Amino acid sequence: MHFGFSYIGLIFIAMLMIPNLIWTKNQPADYEKYAANESKVLLIFERIGEALVTCCALIFSDFNFGKISAWSLWLLAACILMILYEVYWVRYFKSEKTMSDFYRSLFGIPVAGATLPVSAFLLLGVYGRNIFMIISVIILGIGHIGIHLQHKKEIT
């Protein structure tokens, strides 16, 4: 692991944050009702994971593109998942913006809005051989995917 700025980490964070900022003005109807019922334990995992993943993504240069090798496929896979995450958001923003739209699967990937970015950052951690990122993503995934599954269960 090497300390240093990661431009790949910054790109991933931007791809994560920009749609989420737009979403704050385009939340599904009644979202606040579901958010009020969120598990406090899952919320703590999510918040801690968000902070840790953001820090790891930016302060470790291990995620920057290096020489092309078979190992680069981990980065390619992570990039594909982040692109699919953007596709998820485009589909949501074009929808009627209901809770069902928000928690709909994408290409069979359940709760895609949570699963895709968590999986992408996990693969980024594998690509960078960075145990801190991998642990941070696991913490984030427990909270973020857990909350999304809880909401999905409530609407079905």
MODELLER restraints for C-alpha pairs under 7 A, 6 or more apart:
rsr = mdl.restraints
at = mdl.atoms
rsr.add(forms.Gaussian(group=physical.xy_distance, feature=features.Distance(at['CA:1:A'], at['CA:60:A']), mean=6.93, stdev=0.5))
rsr.add(forms.Gaussian(group=physical.xy_distance, feature=features.Distance(at['CA:1:A'], at['CA:62:A']), mean=6.25, stdev=0.5))
rsr.add(forms.Gaussian(group=physical.xy_distance, feature=features.Distance(at['CA:1:A'], at['CA:130:A']), mean=6.00, stdev=0.5))
rsr.add(forms.Gaussian(group=physical.xy_distance, feature=features.Distance(at['CA:2:A'], at['CA:60:A']), mean=5.57, stdev=0.5))
rsr.add(forms.Gaussian(group=physical.xy_distance, feature=features.Distance(at['CA:2:A'], at['CA:61:A']), mean=5.79, stdev=0.5))
rsr.add(forms.Gaussian(group=physical.xy_distance, feature=features.Distance(at['CA:2:A'], at['CA:62:A']), mean=5.98, stdev=0.5))
rsr.add(forms.Gaussian(group=physical.xy_distance, feature=features.Distance(at['CA:3:A'], at['CA:59:A']), mean=5.71, stdev=0.5))
rsr.add(forms.Gaussian(group=physical.xy_distance, feature=features.Distance(at['CA:3:A'], at['CA:60:A']), mean=4.54, stdev=0.5))
rsr.add(forms.Gaussian(group=physical.xy_distance, feature=features.Distance(at['CA:3:A'], at['CA:61:A']), mean=5.86, stdev=0.5))
rsr.add(forms.Gaussian(group=physical.xy_distance, feature=features.Distance(at['CA:4:A'], at['CA:59:A']), mean=5.24, stdev=0.5))
rsr.add(forms.Gaussian(group=physical.xy_distance, feature=features.Distance(at['CA:4:A'], at['CA:60:A']), mean=5.09, stdev=0.5))
rsr.add(forms.Gaussian(group=physical.xy_distance, feature=features.Distance(at['CA:4:A'], at['CA:61:A']), mean=4.73, stdev=0.5))
rsr.add(forms.Gaussian(group=physical.xy_distance, feature=features.Distance(at['CA:5:A'], at['CA:58:A']), mean=5.57, stdev=0.5))
rsr.add(forms.Gaussian(group=physical.xy_distance, feature=features.Distance(at['CA:5:A'], at['CA:59:A']), mean=5.07, stdev=0.5))
rsr.add(forms.Gaussian(group=physical.xy_distance, feature=features.Distance(at['CA:5:A'], at['CA:60:A']), mean=6.01, stdev=0.5))
rsr.add(forms.Gaussian(group=physical.xy_distance, feature=features.Distance(at['CA:5:A'], at['CA:61:A']), mean=5.30, stdev=0.5))
rsr.add(forms.Gaussian(group=physical.xy_distance, feature=features.Distance(at['CA:6:A'], at['CA:57:A']), mean=6.62, stdev=0.5))
rsr.add(forms.Gaussian(group=physical.xy_distance, feature=features.Distance(at['CA:6:A'], at['CA:58:A']), mean=5.11, stdev=0.5))
rsr.add(forms.Gaussian(group=physical.xy_distance, feature=features.Distance(at['CA:6:A'], at['CA:59:A']), mean=6.34, stdev=0.5))
rsr.add(forms.Gaussian(group=physical.xy_distance, feature=features.Distance(at['CA:6:A'], at['CA:60:A']), mean=5.94, stdev=0.5))
rsr.add(forms.Gaussian(group=physical.xy_distance, feature=features.Distance(at['CA:6:A'], at['CA:61:A']), mean=4.58, stdev=0.5))
rsr.add(forms.Gaussian(group=physical.xy_distance, feature=features.Distance(at['CA:6:A'], at['CA:63:A']), mean=6.11, stdev=0.5))
rsr.add(forms.Gaussian(group=physical.xy_distance, feature=features.Distance(at['CA:6:A'], at['CA:64:A']), mean=5.61, stdev=0.5))
rsr.add(forms.Gaussian(group=physical.xy_distance, feature=features.Distance(at['CA:7:A'], at['CA:64:A']), mean=6.31, stdev=0.5))
rsr.add(forms.Gaussian(group=physical.xy_distance, feature=features.Distance(at['CA:8:A'], at['CA:63:A']), mean=6.08, stdev=0.5))
rsr.add(forms.Gaussian(group=physical.xy_distance, feature=features.Distance(at['CA:8:A'], at['CA:64:A']), mean=5.37, stdev=0.5))
rsr.add(forms.Gaussian(group=physical.xy_distance, feature=features.Distance(at['CA:9:A'], at['CA:57:A']), mean=4.35, stdev=0.5))
rsr.add(forms.Gaussian(group=physical.xy_distance, feature=features.Distance(at['CA:9:A'], at['CA:58:A']), mean=5.30, stdev=0.5))
rsr.add(forms.Gaussian(group=physical.xy_distance, feature=features.Distance(at['CA:9:A'], at['CA:63:A']), mean=6.55, stdev=0.5))
rsr.add(forms.Gaussian(group=physical.xy_distance, feature=features.Distance(at['CA:10:A'], at['CA:57:A']), mean=6.90, stdev=0.5))
rsr.add(forms.Gaussian(group=physical.xy_distance, feature=features.Distance(at['CA:10:A'], at['CA:58:A']), mean=6.05, stdev=0.5))
rsr.add(forms.Gaussian(group=physical.xy_distance, feature=features.Distance(at['CA:13:A'], at['CA:54:A']), mean=6.91, stdev=0.5))
rsr.add(forms.Gaussian(group=physical.xy_distance, feature=features.Distance(at['CA:19:A'], at['CA:89:A']), mean=6.69, stdev=0.5))
rsr.add(forms.Gaussian(group=physical.xy_distance, feature=features.Distance(at['CA:27:A'], at['CA:97:A']), mean=6.86, stdev=0.5))
rsr.add(forms.Gaussian(group=physical.xy_distance, feature=features.Distance(at['CA:28:A'], at['CA:97:A']), mean=4.90, stdev=0.5))
rsr.add(forms.Gaussian(group=physical.xy_distance, feature=features.Distance(at['CA:28:A'], at['CA:98:A']), mean=4.66, stdev=0.5))
rsr.add(forms.Gaussian(group=physical.xy_distance, feature=features.Distance(at['CA:28:A'], at['CA:99:A']), mean=5.35, stdev=0.5))
rsr.add(forms.Gaussian(group=physical.xy_distance, feature=features.Distance(at['CA:29:A'], at['CA:98:A']), mean=5.82, stdev=0.5))
rsr.add(forms.Gaussian(group=physical.xy_distance, feature=features.Distance(at['CA:29:A'], at['CA:99:A']), mean=6.86, stdev=0.5))
rsr.add(forms.Gaussian(group=physical.xy_distance, feature=features.Distance(at['CA:34:A'], at['CA:151:A']), mean=6.36, stdev=0.5))
rsr.add(forms.Gaussian(group=physical.xy_distance, feature=features.Distance(at['CA:38:A'], at['CA:147:A']), mean=6.45, stdev=0.5))
rsr.add(forms.Gaussian(group=physical.xy_distance, feature=features.Distance(at['CA:42:A'], at['CA:142:A']), mean=6.85, stdev=0.5))
rsr.add(forms.Gaussian(group=physical.xy_distance, feature=features.Distance(at['CA:42:A'], at['CA:143:A']), mean=4.20, stdev=0.5))
rsr.add(forms.Gaussian(group=physical.xy_distance, feature=features.Distance(at['CA:42:A'], at['CA:146:A']), mean=6.51, stdev=0.5))
rsr.add(forms.Gaussian(group=physical.xy_distance, feature=features.Distance(at['CA:42:A'], at['CA:147:A']), mean=6.36, stdev=0.5))
rsr.add(forms.Gaussian(group=physical.xy_distance, feature=features.Distance(at['CA:43:A'], at['CA:143:A']), mean=5.80, stdev=0.5))
rsr.add(forms.Gaussian(group=physical.xy_distance, feature=features.Distance(at['CA:45:A'], at['CA:139:A']), mean=5.72, stdev=0.5))
rsr.add(forms.Gaussian(group=physical.xy_distance, feature=features.Distance(at['CA:45:A'], at['CA:140:A']), mean=5.96, stdev=0.5))
rsr.add(forms.Gaussian(group=physical.xy_distance, feature=features.Distance(at['CA:45:A'], at['CA:142:A']), mean=6.57, stdev=0.5))
rsr.add(forms.Gaussian(group=physical.xy_distance, feature=features.Distance(at['CA:45:A'], at['CA:143:A']), mean=4.65, stdev=0.5))
rsr.add(forms.Gaussian(group=physical.xy_distance, feature=features.Distance(at['CA:46:A'], at['CA:139:A']), mean=6.94, stdev=0.5))
rsr.add(forms.Gaussian(group=physical.xy_distance, feature=features.Distance(at['CA:46:A'], at['CA:140:A']), mean=4.80, stdev=0.5))
rsr.add(forms.Gaussian(group=physical.xy_distance, feature=features.Distance(at['CA:46:A'], at['CA:143:A']), mean=4.10, stdev=0.5))
rsr.add(forms.Gaussian(group=physical.xy_distance, feature=features.Distance(at['CA:46:A'], at['CA:144:A']), mean=5.12, stdev=0.5))
rsr.add(forms.Gaussian(group=physical.xy_distance, feature=features.Distance(at['CA:49:A'], at['CA:136:A']), mean=5.40, stdev=0.5))
rsr.add(forms.Gaussian(group=physical.xy_distance, feature=features.Distance(at['CA:49:A'], at['CA:137:A']), mean=6.31, stdev=0.5))
rsr.add(forms.Gaussian(group=physical.xy_distance, feature=features.Distance(at['CA:49:A'], at['CA:139:A']), mean=5.08, stdev=0.5))
rsr.add(forms.Gaussian(group=physical.xy_distance, feature=features.Distance(at['CA:49:A'], at['CA:140:A']), mean=3.82, stdev=0.5))
rsr.add(forms.Gaussian(group=physical.xy_distance, feature=features.Distance(at['CA:50:A'], at['CA:140:A']), mean=6.00, stdev=0.5))
rsr.add(forms.Gaussian(group=physical.xy_distance, feature=features.Distance(at['CA:52:A'], at['CA:136:A']), mean=5.55, stdev=0.5))
rsr.add(forms.Gaussian(group=physical.xy_distance, feature=features.Distance(at['CA:53:A'], at['CA:133:A']), mean=6.12, stdev=0.5))
rsr.add(forms.Gaussian(group=physical.xy_distance, feature=features.Distance(at['CA:53:A'], at['CA:136:A']), mean=5.48, stdev=0.5))
rsr.add(forms.Gaussian(group=physical.xy_distance, feature=features.Distance(at['CA:53:A'], at['CA:137:A']), mean=6.18, stdev=0.5))
rsr.add(forms.Gaussian(group=physical.xy_distance, feature=features.Distance(at['CA:56:A'], at['CA:133:A']), mean=5.70, stdev=0.5))
rsr.add(forms.Gaussian(group=physical.xy_distance, feature=features.Distance(at['CA:62:A'], at['CA:128:A']), mean=4.64, stdev=0.5))
rsr.add(forms.Gaussian(group=physical.xy_distance, feature=features.Distance(at['CA:63:A'], at['CA:124:A']), mean=6.56, stdev=0.5))
rsr.add(forms.Gaussian(group=physical.xy_distance, feature=features.Distance(at['CA:63:A'], at['CA:127:A']), mean=6.81, stdev=0.5))
rsr.add(forms.Gaussian(group=physical.xy_distance, feature=features.Distance(at['CA:63:A'], at['CA:128:A']), mean=4.86, stdev=0.5))
rsr.add(forms.Gaussian(group=physical.xy_distance, feature=features.Distance(at['CA:71:A'], at['CA:127:A']), mean=6.78, stdev=0.5))
rsr.add(forms.Gaussian(group=physical.xy_distance, feature=features.Distance(at['CA:74:A'], at['CA:123:A']), mean=5.91, stdev=0.5))
rsr.add(forms.Gaussian(group=physical.xy_distance, feature=features.Distance(at['CA:74:A'], at['CA:124:A']), mean=6.89, stdev=0.5))
rsr.add(forms.Gaussian(group=physical.xy_distance, feature=features.Distance(at['CA:74:A'], at['CA:126:A']), mean=6.94, stdev=0.5))
rsr.add(forms.Gaussian(group=physical.xy_distance, feature=features.Distance(at['CA:74:A'], at['CA:127:A']), mean=5.15, stdev=0.5))
rsr.add(forms.Gaussian(group=physical.xy_distance, feature=features.Distance(at['CA:75:A'], at['CA:123:A']), mean=6.86, stdev=0.5))
rsr.add(forms.Gaussian(group=physical.xy_distance, feature=features.Distance(at['CA:75:A'], at['CA:124:A']), mean=5.94, stdev=0.5))
rsr.add(forms.Gaussian(group=physical.xy_distance, feature=features.Distance(at['CA:75:A'], at['CA:127:A']), mean=5.71, stdev=0.5))
rsr.add(forms.Gaussian(group=physical.xy_distance, feature=features.Distance(at['CA:78:A'], at['CA:120:A']), mean=4.33, stdev=0.5))
rsr.add(forms.Gaussian(group=physical.xy_distance, feature=features.Distance(at['CA:78:A'], at['CA:121:A']), mean=6.81, stdev=0.5))
rsr.add(forms.Gaussian(group=physical.xy_distance, feature=features.Distance(at['CA:78:A'], at['CA:123:A']), mean=5.34, stdev=0.5))
rsr.add(forms.Gaussian(group=physical.xy_distance, feature=features.Distance(at['CA:78:A'], at['CA:124:A']), mean=5.82, stdev=0.5))
rsr.add(forms.Gaussian(group=physical.xy_distance, feature=features.Distance(at['CA:79:A'], at['CA:120:A']), mean=6.95, stdev=0.5))
rsr.add(forms.Gaussian(group=physical.xy_distance, feature=features.Distance(at['CA:81:A'], at['CA:116:A']), mean=5.71, stdev=0.5))
rsr.add(forms.Gaussian(group=physical.xy_distance, feature=features.Distance(at['CA:81:A'], at['CA:117:A']), mean=6.94, stdev=0.5))
rsr.add(forms.Gaussian(group=physical.xy_distance, feature=features.Distance(at['CA:81:A'], at['CA:120:A']), mean=5.39, stdev=0.5))
rsr.add(forms.Gaussian(group=physical.xy_distance, feature=features.Distance(at['CA:82:A'], at['CA:116:A']), mean=6.71, stdev=0.5))
rsr.add(forms.Gaussian(group=physical.xy_distance, feature=features.Distance(at['CA:82:A'], at['CA:117:A']), mean=6.12, stdev=0.5))
rsr.add(forms.Gaussian(group=physical.xy_distance, feature=features.Distance(at['CA:82:A'], at['CA:120:A']), mean=6.05, stdev=0.5))
rsr.add(forms.Gaussian(group=physical.xy_distance, feature=features.Distance(at['CA:85:A'], at['CA:113:A']), mean=6.63, stdev=0.5))
rsr.add(forms.Gaussian(group=physical.xy_distance, feature=features.Distance(at['CA:85:A'], at['CA:116:A']), mean=5.72, stdev=0.5))
rsr.add(forms.Gaussian(group=physical.xy_distance, feature=features.Distance(at['CA:85:A'], at['CA:117:A']), mean=6.50, stdev=0.5))
rsr.add(forms.Gaussian(group=physical.xy_distance, feature=features.Distance(at['CA:88:A'], at['CA:106:A']), mean=6.66, stdev=0.5))
rsr.add(forms.Gaussian(group=physical.xy_distance, feature=features.Distance(at['CA:88:A'], at['CA:112:A']), mean=6.97, stdev=0.5))
rsr.add(forms.Gaussian(group=physical.xy_distance, feature=features.Distance(at['CA:88:A'], at['CA:113:A']), mean=6.74, stdev=0.5))
rsr.add(forms.Gaussian(group=physical.xy_distance, feature=features.Distance(at['CA:92:A'], at['CA:101:A']), mean=6.15, stdev=0.5))
rsr.add(forms.Gaussian(group=physical.xy_distance, feature=features.Distance(at['CA:92:A'], at['CA:102:A']), mean=6.23, stdev=0.5))
rsr.add(forms.Gaussian(group=physical.xy_distance, feature=features.Distance(at['CA:95:A'], at['CA:101:A']), mean=6.73, stdev=0.5))
rsr.add(forms.Gaussian(group=physical.xy_distance, feature=features.Distance(at['CA:103:A'], at['CA:111:A']), mean=5.13, stdev=0.5))
rsr.add(forms.Gaussian(group=physical.xy_distance, feature=features.Distance(at['CA:103:A'], at['CA:152:A']), mean=6.09, stdev=0.5))
rsr.add(forms.Gaussian(group=physical.xy_distance, feature=features.Distance(at['CA:104:A'], at['CA:111:A']), mean=6.09, stdev=0.5))
rsr.add(forms.Gaussian(group=physical.xy_distance, feature=features.Distance(at['CA:105:A'], at['CA:111:A']), mean=5.38, stdev=0.5))
rsr.add(forms.Gaussian(group=physical.xy_distance, feature=features.Distance(at['CA:105:A'], at['CA:112:A']), mean=5.42, stdev=0.5))
rsr.add(forms.Gaussian(group=physical.xy_distance, feature=features.Distance(at['CA:106:A'], at['CA:112:A']), mean=5.84, stdev=0.5))
rsr.add(forms.Gaussian(group=physical.xy_distance, feature=features.Distance(at['CA:111:A'], at['CA:148:A']), mean=6.49, stdev=0.5))
rsr.add(forms.Gaussian(group=physical.xy_distance, feature=features.Distance(at['CA:111:A'], at['CA:149:A']), mean=6.89, stdev=0.5))
rsr.add(forms.Gaussian(group=physical.xy_distance, feature=features.Distance(at['CA:114:A'], at['CA:144:A']), mean=6.20, stdev=0.5))
rsr.add(forms.Gaussian(group=physical.xy_distance, feature=features.Distance(at['CA:114:A'], at['CA:145:A']), mean=5.34, stdev=0.5))
rsr.add(forms.Gaussian(group=physical.xy_distance, feature=features.Distance(at['CA:114:A'], at['CA:148:A']), mean=6.69, stdev=0.5))
rsr.add(forms.Gaussian(group=physical.xy_distance, feature=features.Distance(at['CA:115:A'], at['CA:145:A']), mean=6.27, stdev=0.5))
rsr.add(forms.Gaussian(group=physical.xy_distance, feature=features.Distance(at['CA:118:A'], at['CA:137:A']), mean=6.40, stdev=0.5))
rsr.add(forms.Gaussian(group=physical.xy_distance, feature=features.Distance(at['CA:118:A'], at['CA:141:A']), mean=5.90, stdev=0.5))
rsr.add(forms.Gaussian(group=physical.xy_distance, feature=features.Distance(at['CA:121:A'], at['CA:137:A']), mean=6.63, stdev=0.5))
rsr.add(forms.Gaussian(group=physical.xy_distance, feature=features.Distance(at['CA:122:A'], at['CA:134:A']), mean=5.67, stdev=0.5))
rsr.add(forms.Gaussian(group=physical.xy_distance, feature=features.Distance(at['CA:122:A'], at['CA:137:A']), mean=5.85, stdev=0.5))
rsr.add(forms.Gaussian(group=physical.xy_distance, feature=features.Distance(at['CA:125:A'], at['CA:131:A']), mean=6.96, stdev=0.5))
rsr.add(forms.Gaussian(group=physical.xy_distance, feature=features.Distance(at['CA:125:A'], at['CA:133:A']), mean=5.13, stdev=0.5))
rsr.add(forms.Gaussian(group=physical.xy_distance, feature=features.Distance(at['CA:125:A'], at['CA:134:A']), mean=5.23, stdev=0.5))
